[in-house]
Amino acid sequence: MIKFVNAKINIGLNIVGKRDDGYHLLETVFYPVGLFAGTPGNPESFCDILELTPMKEKGEGVEFIFTGNPVDCPLEKNLVYKGVEAMLRWSGGNLGRICVRLDKHLPDGAGMGGGSADAVFAMKLIAELLARRGMPVPTSDELREMAMCLGADCPVFVDNVPAYAEGIGEKLYSIQPFLSGKWIVIVKPDMHISTKEAFAGVTPSPSEESLRELIQLPVAEWRHKIHNDFEKSLFPRYPQLKSLKEALYYEGAEYASMTGSGAALYGIFPDRESAGKACDAIDAPYKAILLL
C-alpha cells in the first residue's frame, strides 16, 4: 500500500489573537500543492512516498524505515510515528506486524507541512488496512481529532482539499480550488525557522478585511491585500527571505509570499513558461515548479 504525500502553502496568514493556553489564533487558507507534480523520480515531482507493508512474522508491532532526506529527530518525536501510534491505540493494536517506510523528499523547515502531511497520510494508510480487513475505520471527524493532537496544521490533510482555517487551525471550511491552471514556483534558502521562533516575533491583531473575501479577487490584486504576518518580523532578521520574495515579483509572479512560518517562499504564475523562466533565474538552494 503506497501513498504519495503532498505539501501545502498558506495563502494569507493573519495572527488575530492568543488563547490563555498560549496557542495563537489565526486566519489562513491552506492550499495543497504537489498533487499533480509528476511521478517519483521526475525532477518536477514534489512529494514524499509512504509505504505500508503487512509483515509475515507473527505478533504485533511496527517497523519504521526512513530513506531520502535525513529525518533528524528521535523516533518517538517523529510525527509519522505519533500518527501510527494514535491509530494503533484507536484500533486496539490488532494489526499484526507492519512495516511503515517513508521516503522523504519534501523540504524540512519550509513551513509547508511536510511532516504533518506524512503523519496524516500514514494514519490514512492504517485506516485503509483496517478497511481491507473488515475492521472498524475512524470517521473523518475522528481522524481530524486525532490529527489535531499532532499539530495544528495536520487536520487539513485528512480531506486534503483547499480550506479556509480559523481558530488554531482546527476550524476548517472546505472551499473550491481557485488556482487550477496556475503554476507555482517554490524557493527555499538553506535555513530552518522553528515555529517557536516565528511566533515569538508576532503581535496578534484583528484582520482589517476578510481573507475569505480577499481570495475571491483576481490573484494579481492580492499583492497589497493578502499578507503573511510572520514576514513582518522574519524579513528584517533574515534579509534573504525578503530578497527571494522580491525576486519572485521581479520575475513576474502575480503573487508571492512566505508560506506558513517559513522558510520557503512561493510565487504564483499564470503559465508554465513564465514560471519556468523565474525558476531558472532565481538563485536558491532549493527550487520546485508545480502545476496547481
Disulfide bonds with the S-S distance in Angstrom:
none
